[in-house]
Amino acid sequence: MSLTEESVIDQITVDEFGNVNVRRSDRVLRDGVVIAQTYHRHVIAPGDDDKGEPPRVRALTKAAWTPDVIQSRLDRDEARAQDGPRARPTG
């Protein structure tokens, strides 16, 4: 019986705002068969630093993050900053 572990990026999607959603699967295998699996997800927004990402993820950020997409993100961030903090619902 042989136990091994592997981590793979098994899902990469780009949403309507250009955010790149990355899912990593951490797997435990017994004799090549997955016996346990957990997921980790993170999001990279247009213009964020992607230097620590795997090549497949960086290829998508390069394709998805046009200058217009990055500027749109900056505009949304600026608009949110001008609106101030949002009130939290009570009750």
C-alpha positions, 0 to 999 in steps of 0.5 A: 500500500502506497500513500501519496499527496498531490496538489493541483489547480483543478479549476480556473474561471474568469467572471464578468469583472475580470476576477480570476477564481482559482481552485486548488485541490489537495488530494491524498491517494492510496495506490493511485486512488483518491481517498481524501480531498480538500479545496482551497479557493482564492480570487485575483482581481484585475491588476493584482500581483499574479507573480506567485501564481502557476503559469496556467493562471498567469496565462489567463490573467494576461489574456483577461486583464486588458487595460480596459478591464483593469481601468474598470476595476480601478473605477469601481474601487474609487466609486466604493471609496467615495461612497464610504463604509456601508451601513450594516443591516440590524435586526 
